[in-house]
Amino acid sequence: MEATERRRVAADRVRAAEDAVAQLKKGLAGVGVTLPSLRVDPVSCAGDEPAPLIDLGRCNIDTALRLCEVLAEKESGHDE
């Protein structure tokens, strides 16, 4: 694979990670959860062949408990 093709593939991977972050933000916002530090991990995008990771970030106790509530509601079927 030549350099131009590698750059295109790398850009596609990063774009896919950015799309995943956008979907996560939208989905979490829909259930009342905001993770301010939700992002694509910049270090994982470095190099010639990036393997982007989604950094869910650190959250405070209230946010963690809200996530637990949402998951419990979903599991019990009360998410409608």
N, C-alpha and C positions, 0 to 999 in steps of 0.2 A: 504494500500500500504506500503510495507516495505521500509526501508531506501535506499537500493540499487536501487530500482525502482524509488523512488523520486529523487535520484541524477541523474539517467538517463533521466528522464523527464525534470528536471531542465537544464541539459546540452543540451538537444534537443531544449529547448526554447531559450537558449542563442545562440546556433548555428543558429537557424532560424533568430534571430535578426541580427546576424553578416552577414548572407546571404542577408538580406534585405538591410543592409548598403552597402554591396558590389554592389548590383543591383542599388541602388540609386546613388552611386558614378559614376558608369559606365554610367547610363542614363543621369545624369547631365553633365558629361564630354562630352558626345555626343552632347550636345547642347551648349557647351562652358561655363559651370558653374562649379566652384569648390568651395565646402564648406570645408575648411580645418578642421573644428572642427566636421564634420559629424562623428558620432560614436554611439556605443551602450552605453547608460548611465550606468556607473558602479554601481551606487547606486541602480538602479532598479534590478540589478542582484544579490543583496545580499539576504541572508536568505535561508531558506530551500525550499521555493517555489517562485523562482524569477518570476517577471513579467517584462521582459526586455522592456525598452522604447528606441526609437531611438531619440538621441539628434541631432537635425539639427544644433544646435549651433548658435553662434553669427556670424553675417557677417557684413561687412562694407557696406556703402551706395552703392558703385559701384556694389557689388555683388547682393544686394537687387534689384537694378535697372535692372541688367542683368536678374535676375529671372523674373521680371515683363515683360521685353521684350520677353523672351522666352514664357511665358504664353500667352501674347497678340498675338504673332505669331501663337501659337498653336490654340488659340481660333478663330483667323481669317482664319485659314486654310492655312497659308503661311509657314508651317513648312516642306514642301516637298523639 
